[in-house]
C-alpha cells in the first residue's frame, strides 16, 4: 500500500525553477538598492520597485513551500529546500528594510561607504544567482563552490567597509541623530552580506552532500 501511495505522489517538483526565479528577484532588488544609495532624492521610486521585487519573491517562497508539502520525492533534501528558499527570502526582506529605513529616517545625504556596501550587496546577490543556476549540475561542483567562496570573500569585504564606515561616522559626524540613522543603515547593509553568506553555506552543504 505504501509503495502504491508513493508512486501516486508527485515527484521532483519545480524547485530549481523556483530558486532561479527567486534569485532573479534578489538581483533586481539589489540593483535598485545600488541606485537608491546613489540617488536618495528619488528614494520613493527606488523603494517602490524594491517593494515590488520583494512581493514577487514572497509569492515564489510561498509557492515553493506549497509544492514542497505536496511532493513525495524531492531532488535534494527537503530541509535544504526549505532553508535555501527562506534564507534567500531574508535577503530581499533586508533590502526592503534598508529602503524603508532611508525613508523613515529621512536620510537625504548618502556616504561613499553606504554606496560601496550597496555595491558589495549587489555583487553578492549576483553570485547567489550564479550559484543557484548551477545547482542542477551537482555532478560538477567546482564552479558552485568557487562562486560560494566569492560570496564569502565579499562578506569579508563588507566587514572591512563597515568598520571603516563606523570609524569615520563616529569621528567626523557631530549630529547624534545622523550618527544613529547612518549606523542603522550600515548595519542593515552589512547584514545583507551576512545573509548572502548563509545562503552560500547552505548551497555548499548541498553540494558536499551530493559530491
C-alpha positions in Angstrom: 0.0 0.0 0.0 2.8 2.4 0.9 4.6 1.6 -2.3 1.4 2.3 -4.4 0.9 5.5 -2.5 4.4 6.7 -3.1 4.0 6.0 -6.8 1.0 8.2 -7.0 2.6 11.2 -5.2 4.2 14.0 -7.2 8.0 13.6 -7.7 10.8 16.2 -8.1 8.6 19.4 -8.3 9.9 22.6 -9.8 12.3 23.6 -7.1 15.3 24.6 -9.3 12.9 26.8 -11.3 11.7 28.4 -8.1 15.2 29.0 -6.9 16.2 30.7 -10.2 13.1 32.8 -10.2 13.7 34.0 -6.7 17.4 34.7 -7.4 16.3 37.0 -10.3 14.1 39.0 -7.8 17.1 39.2 -5.4 19.3 40.6 -8.1 16.6 43.0 -9.2 16.1 44.3 -5.6 19.9 44.7 -5.0 20.3 46.6 -8.3 17.6 49.0 -7.2 19.4 49.3 -3.8 22.5 50.4 -5.6 20.5 53.0 -7.5 18.8 54.1 -4.3 22.0 54.7 -2.3 23.3 56.9 -5.2 20.1 58.8 -5.8 18.4 59.4 -2.4 16.4 62.3 -3.8 14.4 59.7 -5.7 14.1 57.3 -2.8 10.4 56.7 -3.2 10.7 55.4 -6.7 13.5 53.0 -5.9 11.7 51.8 -2.7 8.6 51.1 -4.7 10.5 48.9 -7.2 12.2 47.1 -4.3 8.8 46.5 -2.7 7.6 45.0 -6.0 10.6 42.7 -6.1 10.1 41.7 -2.5 6.4 40.9 -3.0 7.2 38.8 -6.1 9.8 36.9 -4.1 7.4 36.3 -1.3 5.0 34.6 -3.7 7.8 32.4 -5.0 8.7 31.4 -1.5 5.1 30.6 -0.7 4.7 28.6 -3.9 7.9 26.7 -3.2 6.8 25.7 0.3 3.3 24.6 -1.0 4.9 22.4 -3.7 7.4 21.0 -1.1 4.5 19.9 1.1 2.8 18.1 -1.8 5.9 16.5 -3.3 6.9 13.0 -2.2 10.4 12.7 -3.8 12.5 15.9 -4.0 15.7 16.4 -5.9 17.6 17.5 -2.8 16.9 17.2 0.9 13.5 18.7 2.0 15.0 20.7 4.8 17.7 22.1 2.5 15.0 23.2 0.1 13.1 25.0 2.9 16.3 26.5 4.3 17.5 27.7 0.9 14.3 29.5 -0.2 13.6 31.0 3.2 17.2 32.3 3.6 17.1 33.7 0.1 13.8 35.5 1.0 15.6 37.0 4.1 18.0 38.8 1.7 15.2 40.7 0.0 13.5 41.4 3.3 16.7 43.2 4.4 17.0 45.1 1.2 13.4 46.3 1.8 14.4 47.2 5.4 17.2 49.4 4.1 14.9 51.3 1.7 12.2 51.8 4.3 14.8 53.0 6.9 16.1 55.6 4.5 12.6 56.9 4.0 11.7 56.6 7.7 14.8 58.4 8.8 14.5 60.9 6.0 18.2 60.4 5.0 18.9 62.7 2.0 22.7 62.6 2.1 24.4 59.4 1.4 28.0 58.4 2.1 30.7 56.7 -0.1 30.7 53.8 2.4 26.9 53.2 2.1 27.2 53.2 -1.7 30.2 50.8 -1.5 28.3 48.5 0.8 25.3 48.5 -1.6 27.6 47.6 -4.5 29.0 44.7 -2.4 25.5 43.5 -1.7 24.6 43.6 -5.4 27.7 41.6 -6.3 26.9 39.0 -3.6 23.3 38.7 -4.9 24.6 38.2 -8.5 26.8 35.4 -7.3 23.9 33.8 -5.5 22.0 33.8 -8.8 25.0 32.1 -10.4 25.4 29.5 -7.7 21.6 28.7 -7.7 21.6 28.4 -11.5 24.4 25.7 -11.2 22.6 23.6 -8.6 21.1 21.2 -11.1 24.7 20.4 -12.1 25.7 18.8 -8.8 27.9 16.3 -10.6 30.3 19.2 -11.4 30.5 21.0 -8.1 33.7 23.0 -8.6 32.1 26.1 -10.2 29.4 26.2 -7.5 31.9 26.0 -4.6 34.1 28.7 -6.3 31.1 31.0 -6.5 30.3 30.4 -2.8 33.9 31.2 -1.9 33.5 34.5 -3.8 30.4 35.3 -1.7 32.4 34.6 1.5 35.1 37.0 0.3 32.6 39.7 -0.4 31.2 39.3 3.1 34.7 39.9 4.4 35.0 43.0 2.2 31.7 44.3 3.6 33.0 43.8 7.2 36.1 45.9 6.4 34.0 48.7 4.7 31.6 48.6 7.7 34.5 49.1 10.2 35.8 51.9 8.2 32.4 53.5 7.9 31.7 53.3 11.6 35.1 54.8 12.4 34.6 57.7 10.1 31.0 58.2 11.3 31.9 58.5 15.0 34.9 60.6 14.2 33.5 63.1 11.8 29.7 63.3 12.3 28.7 65.7 15.1 24.9 65.3 14.7 24.0 62.4 17.0 20.7 61.8 15.2 22.6 61.4 11.9 25.0 59.0 13.6 22.2 56.9 14.8 20.5 56.9 11.4 23.5 56.0 9.4 24.7 53.4 11.9 21.4 51.6 11.5 21.6 51.7 7.7 25.2 50.5 7.7 24.3 47.6 9.9 21.4 46.5 7.7 23.6 46.7 4.6 26.3 44.6 6.2 23.6 42.1 7.4 22.6 41.6 3.8 26.0 40.2 3.0 25.8 38.0 6.1 22.5 36.5 4.8 24.2 36.0 1.4 26.9 34.1 3.1 24.3 32.0 4.9 22.8 31.1 1.5 26.3 30.2 0.2 26.8 28.0 3.2 23.5 26.1 2.5 24.5 25.7 -1.1 27.9 24.4 -0.1 26.3 21.9 2.2 24.0 20.7 -0.7 27.0 20.3 -3.0 29.2 18.5 -0.5 26.4 16.1 0.4 25.9 15.1 -3.2 29.5 15.1 -4.3 
